[in-house]
Amino acid sequence: MERQFAMTTAGLAELIDALEPLATQLLEAANKQERSSFIELYRRHEGYTQQLLRRLEAGERQRLSEPQRETLRRVLALRGQIQQRIAGWAEQVKGELRALSQSSKLNRQYK
């Protein structure tokens, strides 16, 4: 179960501070294609992101300091890189599945 952060300004700061290293780890796992660690990190990251979005939509964005806003910008940039890596990973898997399918068809034809 994901960690719940206090509904205080300090809790919001902790949440934002937790997102950046988590996003960095997630990107590293995606780059290495470490599926099991990627899945766990992705779940945590998405859970934290959902908490953050709920809080920002509830009006807490006015409480953000400039350093917190900068951290969020970095997290969003990392998130974009993660999404690009996931898209590349998906294309690679699709290519491998196509190759397997073609190989399977050839095997059936020449048996």
N, C-alpha and C positions, 0 to 999 in steps of 0.2 A: 504494500500500500504506500502511496506517495505521502510525503511529508506535507502537513498542513502548516502554513505560516500564520502567525498571529495577525489579527485584523487591526494592526497598529502601523504607524509610520515606520517603526523599526522592523516590523514583520515584512512590510513591503520592501524595505531595503534588503533584508535577508533573502527574500525571494529573488529579487533582481540579481543580487550577488551570487546566488546559487545557480542561476541560469547560465551565466557566462562559461564557467569551467565545464558544466554539463554539456553545453553546446560544442565546446572544443573537443571533449572526449567523444561525443557523438560523431563529429566530423572525422576524427581519427579512426573510429571503428568503421565508418562508411568507407574511408579511403583504403583501409586494410581488408574490407569486405569480411569483417568478423561478425557473422550473422547473429550469433547468440548474444554477444555483448551489445551489438547494435540494437537489437530488439528491446533489451532491458533499458538501455540508455534512452531510446526513443520513447518508450512508455513514460519514463520519469520526466523527460523533457517536455512531452506533450501535456502531462499532468500539471507541471509547473506553469507552462504557457497558458493553460486554461485558467488556472488560478489568477495569473497576472491579468489576463484579458477581462475576467469578471470584475476584478478590482479596478482596473482602469476605466471600464465601462460604468462602474458605480461612482465615478467622479474622483477617484484617488489620484488621477494623473496630475492634478494641481499640486499635490504634495511632493512630487518628484523634484529632487535637487538636480542641478546641472550635471554633476558626476553620474547620478543614476540615469539620467537621460542619455548620457554618452555611453554608458554600459549597455543600455537597451539598444542603441544604434549598432554597437558591435555585435550584440546577440542577434539582431535582425540580419546583419551582414553574414554572420556565420550560418544562420538559418537558410539564407539564400544559397550559400555554398553547399550546405547539406542537401537541399532539394535538388540542386544540379547533380550532385554525386549520386543521389538515389536514382535520378532519371538515367544517368549513365549506366549505373549498375543494372537497372531494369532492361535497358537496351542490350547490355551484354548477355543477360540471362535469356532474353528473347532470341538473340542470335544463336546461343548455345542450344536452345530448344528447337530452333529451326534446323540446325545441323543434325541434331539427334533424330528429328522426324525424317529428314531426307535420308539419313543413314538407315533408319528402320525401313523406309520404303525400298531402298536399294537391296537390303537384305531379303525382304519378302520377294522381290522380283527375281533375284538370282538364286533362290533356294530350290 
